[in-house]
Amino acid sequence: MKHFFMQNLICAAGLRLGLRLGGAESVPLDRPVLTGLNPRWMRILFQQLRKWSEFIKFSHTVFALPFALASMAVAARDHRGWPGWRIFLLILAAMVCARTCAMSFNRIADREFDRANPRTASRHLPAGRVTLGGAWALCLLSAAGLVAASYWINPVCFYLSPVALIFVCFYSLTKRFTDFTHVFLGLALALAPIGAWLAVKGNFQLFPADHGWQTLQYSAVLPLLLAGAVVFWLIGFDIIYALQDHEFDRAQGLHSLVVRWGVKNALAASFLSHMIMWGALVAFGFLAGFRLAYWVGLVFILGCLLMEHWLARRRSLNWINDAFFRLNAVISIVFLIVALVEVVFPFLRFKR
């Protein structure tokens, strides 16, 4: 009974803190909160979780996470792609914390621009649904979470975690001084496959000596190729996403390739970036020794990329959102599935 009372008290305090940081009405300390899992308070808790997940666009985690998990699986291919529950959960925790920190900082840094832009004025900070203090608290707590997760993974990841935090947050400032802001976003997300590889291997050997003629299948060249693919993938679809704010960015003096080169030339650059991304995935598949399932998946991914650019040229906001989120989510998930099939079920390969 004593333990239950203490758990109830801790949960109540945590919920009240979350409500206050999120800008919700204050809750008297003498009011029962979670006794017997009160449905009203459970509903409030879920509403808060939903609000904060929408604040950081948690659903967009599907962009970088599949590439990190694919890199993890290839790094652990001697164990059918499974590094163990401990490393797997720590990689997930580090990824979620890194993205949460980056997205929170982005919302904080851009809050005045978001307030002035009709498309983004309803976001949580400009609309007052999340307080600035709450956003900073989430940003700093998730940064600490990344460092803590890295500490428990291995020393290399721990020492590099501050560098990762600088990379993922710096992107939010780049639109103020460079037209190549899309490149910095790509570099930030490209850390995901590199970090996952380091989490499993603990090193970054380009030519490991103990695998004979299969050296390249265990080489750190593989996560570098994935990182390159992510960079050009992000450049391509972030240019498409920037089409929505072309006129606003120009009026506010913000930078992007769309503002610098115009819509037509920027879309051409986006298409070229996506073709380079696809070429990097082809090179990755060859060096990793992947076969039928992977190549079928790459053909499907190419079709998605072509469809994305067909939709983007329609210049409709709804079509751009489809091209930005749905097709790119499909691309990353399909890539993860076919990479896992090749690593986990090598006996399904068709040999030449």
N, C-alpha and C positions, 0 to 999 in steps of 0.2 A: 504494500500500500504506500509506504514511504517512497519507494522508487517511482511508482506511478505518479505520485504528487509532484516529485521533482521534475520528471519528464514533462508533465503538463505545464509546470511553471516555466521551464526553459522554452518550450514551444510557444507559449503565450508571449513571453518576452521577445522572442525572435519575430513572431508575427507582428507585434506592435511596432518593432523597429522597422520592419519592412514596409508597413503601412505608412509610417511617418516619413521615411525616406522617399517613398513613392508619392507623397503628397496627399495621402488619404487622411480622413478625419481621425483625430486622436482618440485612443481607447482608454477608458478609465482602468486603473490597475486593479480595482476590486471587482471588475466584471468578469465572470467566467468565460473562458475562451474556447478551449478544446476539450472540456470535460465530456467524456463519453463520445468524442468525435462529433461535436455539435455540427449539424449540417450547415447552419448559417455561416459559421466560421470556416468550415471547410470550403464553402462556396467562395468566401472572400479570399481565402488563401489561393485557390485556383485562379481567381480573377487577377490577383497580384502576379502570380507566375505567368499567366497569359500576357499581361501588360508588359512585364519585363522582357519576355521572350520576343514580343513584337517590337519592343524598343530596340533590341539588338538584331532584329531580323534573324532569329535563331534558325529559321527554315533554310536560310542561305548557307548554312554550314555544309550542305550537300555539295557545295562547289569544291572546296579544297580537301575535305575529309576523305572522300574515296581515293584520291591520289595518295594521301598519306597512308591509308590502309593497304593500298596496292604495293607501295614501297615497303611497308612492314612485312607483307606476305612474301615478297621476293627476297628480302633480307633473311627471312626465316624459312627459306624453301627446303632446307635440309629436314625440317620438321613439318613438312606439308603446309607451310605458311603460317604456322601457329607459334608465336613467341612465348606463350603462357599467359594465364589470366592477369598476372601482376603487370607485366609490361603492356599488355593490350589495354587494360583499364587506365594505366598511367598515360599512355599515348592519347587515349580519348580525353582524359582530364586535361592534359596539356593543350590539346587542340581546341577544346571548348573554351578554356580559360584565355588562350591567346586571342581567339577570335572575339570573345566577349570584351576583352580589354580594348582591342583595336576598334570595334564597332562603337563602344561607349565613348572612346576618345573622339572618334569621327563625329558622333552626334553632338558632343560638347563643342568641338572646334568649329563646327558648321552651323551652330544653332541660330546665329544672326542671319546667315544666308538662307537657312531653311525658313525662317520667319518671313523673310521678304519674298520668297519664291512661292507663288500660288500653288504649285504642285506639291510642295513639301511643308506648307504652313500648318498642316494638320498633324505633323509628327509630334511625338510625345513632349519634347522639351519646348518647342515654340507654343504648343497648345496648352502647356501647363499641367499635363497629365503625369509628368515626372519632374521632380525638382532637380535643380542643378547639383545640389548636395548629394542627392540620391544617385545621380549619374556618375559623379566623381567617386562615390563610395563603391559602386559596382566596378568601375574602371580599376581602381586601386586594389580591390579585393581579388579581382580576376588576375591582375598582374602578379599579386602575391601567390595566387593559386598556381600559375604557370611556373614560377620559380620553385615552389614547393614540390610540384609534380616532377620537375626536372631533377631536383635534388634526389628524389627517390628512384629515378631511372638509372642514372650513372653520372660520374663526375663531368664527363665531356658535355652532356646536355645541360647540366647545372651551370657550368662556367659560361656557356653560350646563351643561356636564357636571357640575360640583360640585353644582349645584342639582338636577339629575336624581338624583344619588346620594343626596342628602338625602331627596328625595321617596320613592324606592323603598325606602329602609331605614326611614324613620320609621313606615311602616305597622305594622311588627312591634311597636311599642311602644304603639299606640293602644288595644288591647283592655284595657289597664290603667287607662284613665281616661275613655274615651268609648264610648257605645253605638253610635256611628256609625263604627265601625272599618271597616265595609264600604265606606264612602264613600272613606276614605283609600286602601284597596286599589284602588278604581276610578281614583282620581286618579293613582296610581303607574303603572298600566298604560296610562292614557290618554296618557301622555307618548310612547308608541311611535309613533302616527301623526303627532303634531306633530314629533317628532324626525326622522322619515323625510322629512317635507316640507321641513324646514329643511336636511337633508343634501343634497337635490336642488336646492332653490331658493336657499338661502343668505339668504333674507329671508322676511318674513311679511306680504306686502301683501294687505290685504283687498279692495282695488279696483285691480288692476293696470291701467294706462292703455293698454296696447298690444294689447288683444284685442277692442276694439269691443264689439258686442252679446254676445259670448261671455265677457265679463269674469268672470262668476261661475263659469264652468267652469275658470278658472285662479286663483280667489280662495282665500286662506287660510281663508275660511269653511269650505271643504270639510274640511280636517283638524280644524278645531274641531268640526264636526258629528260626525266620526268619533270624536274624543276624548270628546264627550258620550255617544255611543252606547256606547263602551267603559265609561265610568263607570257608566251605569245597567245595562249587561249584567253587570258585575262585582258591583254591589250585589245584583242579583237572584240570581245563582247562588252568591255567597258566603253569603247568608242561608240558602239551601238547604243548603250545606255545613255551616254552623254548627248545623244541627239535630242532627247527630251528637253534639255536645258540649254540648247544652243543659243537662243536669243537672250535668255536670262544671264548666262555666263558672260556673253559679250558685253551686255549692258553694265554688269557689275565689275568688269575687269578681271574676271576669273579665266584661268588658262585651261585649254584642252586642245587636242589635235583637231577636233571638230571646229573650234573657234579659229585656230590658226590656218587650217587648210580648206575649210569649207566642208559641207556635207558630202559632196560627191567624192572628193579626194580622200576624206577621212574614211568613208566606207570602203574605198579601194584598199587603203592601208589595213583596215580591219580584216578584209578578205585575205590579203596577203599574209597577215599574222596568223590567221586560222589555218592556212595551208602549210605554213612553217610548223605550226603546232602539230598538225597531222603527220608531217614528215618526221618530227621528233618521236612521235608515238610509233611510227614504222621502224625507225632505228632502234628504239627501245625493244620492240618485239623481236627483231632479228638478234640483237645481242643477248636477250634473255632466253633465246631458244624456244620461243613460243610458236605454236603451229595453228591448226585449223580454227579452233574456237576464237582465238585472238584476232585472226585476220577477218573472220566473219564480223566480229564486233567492230573492227576498224572500218569496214565498209559501211556498216550502219552509222557509225560516228560521222563519217564523211557525208553521208546523206543528211544527217541532222545539221551539220555545219552549212551545207548548201541551202537547206530549208531556212535556217536562221537568217541568212543574208537575203534570201528572197523576201522574207517577211519584213526585214529591216528596211528594205527599199520602198515599202509601202508608206513609211513615215507616219503611221497612225500610232498613237500612244498605246492603245491596247495591243497592237501587234508587236510593238517594241517590248512591252512587258512580257509577252509570250516568248519572244526571241531571247530575252535576257534570262528569264528564270526557268521556264519549263524545258526548253530544248537543252539548255546547258546543264540542268539537273539530270536530264536523261543521259547526256553525254558522259558525265562523270560517273553515274551509277552503272551504265553499261560497261564503261572501261573497268571499273572495279570488278564487276561480275566476271568478265572474260579473263581478266588477269588472275582472279582467284581460281577459276576453272583450270587454267593452265598450271598453276602451282599446286593446288590441292589434289587435282585428279590427273596427274601426268600420264596415267595409263590410258586415258581417253584420246591421246594425241594420235593423229594419223601420221605414221612415219613415211618418209620419202623412200 
